[in-house]
Amino acid sequence: MEYIVKGETMEKLNWMIDEVAHRLEEEKQNHDVAKLVVPEECREIRVCGEEFSYGRPCFNIWGATSRCSNCSSYKAHYTGKKILKKERMGELLCLVESVPLVISGAGRTMDSLVLERLDYRLATKEERETVPDKSTEKHLALAYYDTLTGMFTWHGFFIHARGLLETFKARDEDFVLIQMNVRHFQIINNLYGMEKGNRLLVLLAERIRSIKSKESIAGRVGDDVFVVVMPRHDFYAENWERMLWSVEREAAEDVFHVHIQAGVFMGDSVNIPLSRMIEYTWAAQETIMDDPQSHIAYYRPGQLKKVRRARALINVFEKAMRRGEFQVYLQPQVDRHGKVVSAEVLSRWVTTSGEIISPGEFIPFLEQTGQIVRLDHYVWGQAIQLLKKWEGTPFSHLKLSLNVFPEDFDYLDVPDILCSLADMYGVPRNKINVEITESAIISRSALRQRVADRLVEAGFELEIDDFGKGNSSLNTLRNIKAQTLKLDMDFLKIDEDSSMRGMIIIESMIHMAKLLDMTVVVEGVETVAQRDALLEMDCDLLQGYLFSKPVPVEEFEKHVTENLV
């Protein structure tokens, strides 16, 4: 049964381009499925910031060659009115609401989009008698099942999971929704090929089937995203964590490094859109995405608000780059005499309104989306231009340390880019320190070790940052010919309450670095007692709030000038 809402002459929705992603997220909070489509082309629209891309043709999903005769979105488009349609799959009813939409802004208008809202519930007796049942149609197999893994697709999962949730509701039973994904799956595809990437997905799907309870629904709802709904009493976290470990170990035969993480939502009410439940699991997973040892995280109230804030920032990242809102900040590094001899280059997001956005808010999500590469490239260029500007000034003796994230190695030829930037501005390469975290070197070590060697051969000063956080620290020192060792601030526990053990460890690390002819930098110095103890241990450079927090360039230059007097 399909009909136009009687008596309604609703105007089309009107969204601005820069708010589309945000508005679509709001729609997903209130409906099981919310998506944008181009009805004239029968394609779903994917949104990333202010950019749009097309998905595959809708009718291809059904094995057809043309538009479906009962397409509510197409009718909504050419009538300019909201259309409601009912579709039944066995006991389950799907309400499809198609709303015409105008998107405008940036000097252009796209008036051919439609917002589709889908909600599922149990069909009434009358609806079971009057609405045709489509669950027996052969083409549903193409729409509801993933051809690679045999699991439910996004659409198939939503339909069957909603039916299972209604069953839990009738029994007054709690449930669990688990979402799993392979970290940096696109990078795995790029480095090792899609064939190995597909083998990994098939392996994970097989293991999920082997461990999920009999009364559960599982689906592959994204390239590398798997979801499972099951009764809460059948969920044993240790079994799922053991399964993820086993997939990682087996996949290591094809791919050097694989890490799979899961977010878990414990539910007691089915009156929440599935899309929001899945969003809860993403919010949980974000809390462990920087921890290579963690596999499972649980949703806690309040986590989603933080994730949405970060997503909103990512959505305006492109515009912020164009506006020059990312600024270089510098944190001084001083020698044993208190003289500023170098600085670590950091970035801060300063909006046009003057708000300073903490790196902790946006850096993790830039890393996850791969956008960190663009920001790093920009910051490197700004820092090297600054070294050029300082030539012939009281700041000409200074060196700068540039941070390189693991994602930079995957997407960029770091040595080639840094060489090009240094040569373009005529800056000696030995005035540039390149900070590489120990964990970044350990991951895919053979590949990145060669990159590290190329940086040294090119004349840059290579610095191992966050030393001590990894699990192969001594191997790192043996294999990487770095000139500088930067001790992780977590080791810096030198105060009146600390034990001699901590001091002995730090002193031993400094002594070892000296035997390797390496310069030692310790960050996180906050007290005079810490400074004095480190100098007694023969530490070369100190960095921390005792000397200065990270500051804008002008403030840094003022600090150095005062330091010279």
N, C-alpha and C positions, 0 to 999 in steps of 0.2 A: 504494500500500500504506500502510495506516495502522493503528497499534496503540497500545494502552496498555502502558507498560513493565511487563513481567511481574513479579509479586511485589512491586511497589513500592506502598507506601501512604504516600507522601511527604506530610508536612504542608505546608500552604500557606506560601509565603514571607511574612515579616512585616516591612514596612519602615515606619519613621516618616516622617511627612509632610516633615519638614525635611531628610531625607536622600535623598529620592526622586531628585532631579536628579543627585546625586553617584553614587548606586548605578546609575542608568541609564547614566551615562557609563562606569562600570566595565564594565558589560555590553557596551557598544559596543566596548570595547577588545579583547574576546575573541571577538566574533562579527561576521559581515559586516553583519548588521542586528539591532538590538535595539530593541523598541518596546513601549509599553503600550497595551492595548486594553480597551474595555468590551464584552465579548462579547454581553451581552444586547441592546446597541444597535448592535453591529457598527461601533463607532467607535474610531479611534485617539485616545489621550489625549496632549495636548501639555502639557509641564511647564515652568513658569517660577517658580522659587523654590518657594513653597508653594501656588501657584495652578495650577489645571488648566483646560484648555479642550479642546473636542472638535474632531476633524477630521471629514471627510465620512464618511458611512456606507461601510463596506467593500464591501457588495454592489453599491453604486451604481457602483463602479469597473468591475465586470464587466457592467454593464447589466442586472442582475437586480432583482427587486422584493422579494426576501426573502433570508433567511440561506442560505448555501450548505449543502447537506446534509452535506458532509464537513468542516465547520468544526471544526478541532482545538481552537481557543480556547474555543468554546462547550462542547465536551465536557470540557475541562479544568476549566471553571468549575463545571459541574453534577456532575461526579464528584469534584472536589477532588483530582484526581491529575494528574501531569505526563503530557502526551500528546506522542508523537512521530509525525510524518507525513513521508512522502517524496513529492516531486513532481518529475517529470522534464520538462525542456524540451530536447528533442533530446539532445545528448550530455551535457548538464549536469544534475546532480541537486541539488535543494534539500532540505535537512533542516530541517523546521520543528519547533521544540520549544516547546510552550505550557505555561507554568507558572502555576498559580493563585497569586494574590497578595493579601495583606491590607495595606492602608495605614491606619495609625492615628496618632492624635496630635491635639493642639489640640481635644480634646473630641469628636472625631468618628471614625468608622470607615467606610472604603469597602472592602467585601469582594468587589466584583464585577469587579476588574481582573485581567488576565492579562498576564504577561510573555511576549512572543514573541521567540524567538531563531531567526534564519535563517542558515544556512551553506551555501555552494555548493561543489561539487567535481565532477569528471568522474564520470559514472556507470560502474559496472562492467558487464561483459558480462551478468551475471545481472540486474542492475537494468534494463538496457536491454530485456531480454526480459520482465521481470515488472512493471515500473512503467509505467503508461500515459504516453504522450507527449502533453503539453498544448500543445506549441508550435504545433500546427496549428489550434487552436481560435480562432474568429473573435474572441471577446471579449478575447483577449490584446492586440489593437490598442488597446483602450480602456485597458487596465491599463499597457501598456508605453510608450505614446507620448504626448507632450505635445501637446494639441490646438492650442496657440498657435504653438509653434516647430517642431513635427514631430520634435523630438529625443526621446530616451529619457527616461522619467520616472525617479524614484529607483529604483523596483523594476526597471524594464526595464534601467537602466544597470547595476545590481548584477549582474543575471543575465548580461548579455552581456559586461560588463567582466571578470567572473570567468572566463568561458570564454576570453577573449583572454589573460588572465594565465596560464592553464594552458598555452596555446599557447607563450607566451614561456618558461615553465618547461621545457617539453619541448625547446625549442631552446637552453636555457641563455643566454637573452638578457635584457639589462637593459631597464628600461622607465621611463617618466616619467608621473606623474599631475599634471595641471594643474587647479587650481580657480580660477575667476574670479568676481568679483561686483562689482556696481555700488555704490559707496559711497553710503550714505544714500538707497537706492532708494525707501523708503517716503516720504521727504520729497519726492522728485521726483513721486511719485504724488499726494501731497497738494497740492502747489503747482501742478502743471501738468496733472493729470488722468490717469486710468488709460489713456486712449487713447494719449497720448504716451509713457507708461511702457511700454505694450505694444509700441509701434513701436520703442522702444529695445531691448527684449528680442529682437524679431524680427531687427533689424539685427545685433545681436551674434551671434545664432545663425547667421545667414547668413555672417558673416565667419569664424566658427569653422569652419564646414563648408568654406569656401573655402581655409583654411590648414592644416587638420589633414591628417595623412598618410592614405594609402589604408587602411593597416592600423591603424585606431584606432577607439575607441568614444567617443562624446560624448553627454552628457545634460544636461538641465536638472533639477537635483535640489532646487531651492528656488525661491522667488519670483524671485530675481535671481542665482541661483547656478548656474554651468555647470561641468561637469567633463569632462576628456578623459584617456583612457589611450592611450598610443602607444609605439612602440619608441623607445628612447633615441637611437638613431642618426638618427632622423627629427626630433628636436627641435632647433630653432634659435631661441634666445631673442630674437635681434634681429628675426626675422620676427613673433613673437608680440607683442613690444612695439610694433612698427610697426603691427600690426593694431589693437591697443587704442587707440593714438593716433588712428588713422583713424576708429574708431567714435566716439570722443569728439568729434572735430571735426565729423563729420556730424550727430551727435545734437545738437550745439549750436544747430542751426537750430530745434529744437523746445524744448530745455531749455537754460537759460543756462549751467549748469555741470554737467558730468558727469565723474566720475573712476572709472575701472575698474582694479582691482588684481588681481593673480594670485599665488597661492602654488604653489610647485613642489616635488614630492617625487621625488627620483631613487631608484628602487628597483632592488635586485638580488636580492630574495627575494619570491616571491609568497605566502609563508606568513605573511602579515599580513592581518588583516581589512581590507577596503576602507574600512570606516568609520574605522579608525584611520589609514589612509593619508590620507584626506580631512582628518582632524583634524590631521595633520602639516602639510598645506598651509595650514590656517587659522592654525596656530602661526607658520608662516613669514610669512604675510601680516600678522599683527599687528605685526611688526617695522617695517613701512613705512606703517602706516595713518595716521600723522600727517604723512606726507611727500606733499604734493600733486603732486610731480614724479616720484615713483617708481611703477613699474607692476608689477615682478616681484621676488619674493623667494624664496629657496631655503631649504628646511628644513635646519636644523642640529641635531645631537643636543643635547638639553637645553632646546630652545625649548618643547617641549610641557609640560614641568614648570611653567614659568613661566605659561603660558596656563591650565593647569588650576588653578593657585593663584588666578589672577585670576577664573576662572569660579566657583570656590568662594566667593570673596568676593561676587561678584554675586548668587549664590544666597541669601546671607544678608543682602543689602543692606536688604531690606524690614524684617527683624527688627531690624537695627542702627538704622534710622531710628526705629522705635518705641521702642527702648531709649534713644535720645538719645546714641548713641555717637559721632555726628559733632559735633566741637567747633570753635568759632571760635578761630583763632590769629591773632595780629597781628604784623606786622613794621614797626617804626618807620621813618618818613621824617623826616630832620632837615634844618633849614635851615643856612645857612652859619655860624651861630653855635653849631651843635651842639644846638639846641633841637628837641625832638620836636614837630612840628606836625600830623602826620597819620600814618596807618598803612594798609598794604594788608591787606585781610581775606582770610585763607586758611582752609582747613578741614583738619582732621586726623581720622582715624578712630581713636578710642581705644576698644578693646574693653573688655568688663566685666572681663577679666583684667588690664587695664592695658597690653596690647600696643598700640603705636602703629604703624598700618599706613601705609606711605609712599604719598603721593598718586600717585607714579609707578606703583604697583601697581594702583590701582583707578580712577583718573580716566580713562585711555584707554578702559577697558571700559565705564564709565558713559557716556562720550561715544558709544561705538559702539551701545549699547543704548537710548540716549535717556534713561536714568535720571539723567544729569547735570542735567537740567532740574529734577527734584524736589529734588536736593541744593542747587542754586543758589538756588532759591526759598526753601528753609529757611535757608540761610546769610544771604541778604539780610535776611530778617526778623529773625534773631538780631542782626545788625550794627546795624540801625536801632533795635532795642530798646535796644541798648547805648548808642547816642548819646542816647536819651531818658534812660537811667539816669544819664548823665554830666552832665546839666543841673544847674547850681548847684554843681558840684564842681570840683576843680582840673583836671579833664579836659575841661571844657566847651568849651575852645578847639579841641579836636581835630576833624579831619575824617577820614572813612574812605573808602577806595577799594574798590569792589565789582567783582569780576571777572564779566564776561558772556561766556559761551562762544558759539560760532557756533550750536550747537543751540538755545540759548535763544531766538534770533531766530526759528527755524523753528517752535517749539512754543508760544511765549509772546508776549503783547503786553508787551514789556519796559517801555516807558514807562508804560503803564497800571498795571502791577503795582507798579513802584517808587513811582509817585505815590500809589497806594492805601496802600502800607505807610508812606510818609513822613507822609501825612495822618492815618492811623490813630493813629500814635504822637506826632503833633504835632512832628515833627522838620523843621527848615528844610531845604529841598532842596539849598541851596548848601553844606551840610555833607557832602553825599554826592558822591563822585567815582565815575563809572562808567567802568571800564576796558574798552575794546574793542580786541581785537587788530587790527593792520593787515590781517592775512590774512583775518579775518572780514569786514572792510569790503569788501575787494576782491572776495570771493566774493559774487555776486549784488549788486553794488554799488548799483544803482539803488534796489532795495528797501531795503537796509540803510542807505543814505544818508538816506532819509526817516526811518527809525527814529532815526538819530543826530540829525537835525535836531529831531525831536520831543523828544528828551531834553534838548537845549540849550534849546528853547523852554519846557520844563517847569521849568527852573531848576536842573537838575543840572549839575555840572562834568563835561564829557566829556574823557576821557583816551585817547589813542591809545597802546596798549601794544605792546611788542615791535616798536617802530619800526625798520625796516631789514630785517626778515625777508621782507617782501613784495617783489613785483617792480614795484610802481607807487607807490612811496613819495611821490614829489612830487605825483602826482595825488591821493593821499589827503589831503595837506595842503591842496591847492587846493580840493577838493570838500567836505571835512568841516570844519565850524566848531568844532573841538575847542579847549578852552582849555589843555590840558596835553599835553605830548609826553614819553613815557617811552621812553628809549633802551634798546635791547636790550643785555643784558649782554655778548653776544658781541662787541660793538664795543669793550668796555672792555679793551683790551690795553695799558694804560699802565704799563709797568714799565721797568726799566733796559735790557732787551733789545729793547724794541719800537722800531719805526722811527718817524720823524717823520710818515710818511704816516698812520698810525692816529690820531695826535694831531690832525693837521690835519683829518681827516674829522670827528672828534668836535667839534672847535672850530667847524667850519663848520656842522654841524648845529645846535649850540647857538645860533650867531649867527643862522642862518636862522629858528629858532623865536622868537628875541627880536624879530626884525623883524615877525613875525606876531603879536606880543603874546601869546606862549604861555609858560606856566610849563614849565620843563624839569626832569624827574626822571631820574636815572640810577640804575639798580639794579645790584647785584653788586659794590658797593664793598667791597674786602677789606683794603686797605692804606692807610697814612697817605699814601704817595706818590700813590696814586690820588686820594684825597680832596683833597689840596693842588692837584694838577693840575687837577681839575675845578672847584674853587672859583676858581682863577685864570682859568678859561674862563668864569666867570660862571654856573655851573650853580646852579639855585635849590634843589633838594632832592636829598638823597642817601639811598640805601637799600642795605643790605648787611650782611654779617656783621661788618664793622668796628664797627658800631653795635649790632646785635643780630640774632640769628636769629629766625625766626617763633616766638612764644611764646604760651602760654595767656593769657587776658585778665588774670587776677590778677597774673601775672608781668609783663605789659606795664604794668599800672597801677603796680606797684612801681618799674619802670624809669623811667617818666615822673616819678613823685614824686621819685626820686633826681636826675633830670635837672633838676628845678625848683629844687633846693636850691643 
